[in-house]
Amino acid sequence: MEAESVIKLRDITFRYGEKLVMDRFSLEIPARGLTALSGPSGCGKTTLLRMLAGLAEPESGTLTGVDPARTALLFQEDRLLPWRTAREQIADVLPRSRRGEVERWLAFAELTGEGEAYPAGLSGGMARRLALARCAALGGELLLLDEPFAGVDRTRAQRLLDRLRGLEVPIILATHQPQVLAACDRAIGLDGPPLERV
């Protein structure tokens, strides 16, 4: 993905059943740095991230500038496997040639020493950090993060944000946290449904 590329949504319409989530919605997002999506719960931020990841197909309209096969999505839920340790959760997404990076990603999430812990033995914030590290370890050319710092204290969230920036890949994240919005390169205000820019 080129540093100056732009992700473009043009006249996107999308429904969940009878619910109109997007009605000819258009938006341009620079595919560089950190972009925050801000808006009330239920406005359509998660649907937008899922669409960028190729998990939601628009009824009409066009989406360009993103290759879903090269994205990594952090879901709003941690989606950790309860029978796998923290170390295994990360190793599972790494190719064999990169298995030596597991400790690096545990440190990234400030989980050094927790490698043998199972999800049930982690606090909510620790589980969230593990899910975030697993997503980042995938090595996507675009990271899509849905509420990445839910349950994570403010100072730790800032350190994680700094580490994410250090990955030098475009990141689009949805958040309600003012300090996260302030630390990103740009913030896009949204409202809905149907989704609209404000």
N, C-alpha and C positions, 0 to 999 in steps of 0.2 A: 504494500500500500504506500503510495507516494505521500511525502510529507504534506504537500499542498492540495491533496485531493479533497473532495467534498462529497458527503453523503447527501443525496437528494431524494426526498419523498415528494411526489407530485400527484395531487388530486386523489389521495388514497381514501378509499371507503372500506370499512371493515365492520363486521357485526359479530357479536356472540349471540347466536340465536336471534331473538327479536331486538336485542339491545344494540343500538347504533353507537359504536365506540369512536369511529372516525367517519367524517362526512366530507369528502373531497379535501382532506387535510394535506397541506404542503409545508415542508420544512427543509432547510439546508443546515447541515451540521459540518463544520470543518473537521476533517479526519486527522486531527493533530491535538496534542496536549490533552488536558482534562476538561471535559464538558459535563456540566451538571444539569439534570432535568429536575425541575422543581414544580410541585403542584399538589393539590389535595389528593388524599387517598381515593382511588377509584376513578381518577380523571382519564386514565389511559396510558400512564407512563410505562407500566409493566408490559402492556400490549405492544407499545412502540419498541421496547427492547426485544421482545420476542419476535417481532417482525424483522428487525435488523439481524437477528440470529437465524432467521429462516424457519422459525417455529410457528409463525402465523402468516397465512397467505391472504393478501388483500383481495377483496371482492373486485375492485377496480383501481386503476392508478398505477404508477410506476415507482420503483425503488432502484436507484443506481448508486454506484460508488462504494458498495460493500459486497464482500464475498462471504456468505454465511459459513462456508467450509473453513474459513480462516479466522473465524471469531471464536471467542470463549465467553460463555455466559454464566454469570453467578446468579442463580435463582434467588427469589425472595426467601425461600426456605433453604436451610442448609443442605438438605439431601445427602447427608453423610450415611454411609453404610454401617449399621449398628454392629456388625460382626467383624469390622476391619478396624485396626488400630490407627492412630493418627499418622504414623509412619506409612502404613499400608495405603491409607486414603490417598496420599500424595504419590507414592510409588506406582499406584494403579494407573495414573494418567501420564506417567513418564515413559518414553521409549527406553528400551534396555540400555542404550548408549548413554542415557542421562540419569540412570538410577542413582548415581553418586551424588545427585543434587538434593536428595531428600532432606538432609540436615540443613542445607541452605534455606529451603522453603519453610521448614519448621522455625528456623530463626527469623525468617521474614515475618512470620505471624506471631513472633514472640512466644513460641511454644517449645523452645529448647528444653529438653528433659521430659517432655510429654509424649514422646514418640510411641510408647507402649500403651498409652491410654486409649480406651474405647470411647465413643461419643457419649455414652451414658455417664462416664466419669468426668466429663468436661462441663464447665459452666456454659451458660448460653453465649456469653461473649467469646469464650475460648472456641466453642464450636463454630461460631461465625467467622472467627479469624482463620480457623483451619479450612473452612469452605472457601474463603477468599484466597488463601495460599494455594489450594488445589486448583482453583480457577486460573490464577496467575501462572502456575507451573505448566499449564497446558501449552503455553507459548503462542497463543493466538496473536494475529497481527492487529486485532481490534479486541479490546476487553469491554464487555457490556456487564455492568454491575448494578444489581437491583438491591437497593438499601444495604450496601456493603458493610456499614458500620453499626447496624442495629445491635444494641446490647453492648457496644464497645465504648469504653470511657473516652472522654474528649481528647485527652492528651495522647492516648494510645492511637486513637483514630487519626490524629494529625501525623504521628510517626508512620503509620501504615500508608497514609496518603502520600507522604514524601517518598516512601519506598516504591509505591506504584508509579509515581512520576519518574523515578529512576529507571524503570523498565523501558522507557522511551518508546512506547507504543501508544496509539490513540486510545483514550478511555472515555466511555460515555457511562455515566452513573446516574441513578435516580436516588434522590435523598430528600429528607425533610429537615436535615440538620443544618442550621444557619452557618456554623463554623466550617462545615464541609463546602457549602456553597461558596463561602467567601474565599476558600483556599483554591478553588478551581480556576482555570483560565477564563471560563465563561459559564454563565448560568442562563438557561432557557426556561422561562416561566410558562407553565402550561395550566389549562383549566379544562373542564369537561365533566362528563361526556355530553355531546361528542367532543373529542379532543380539539383544542385550539390553543394557539400561542397568545400569551398575554403580555 
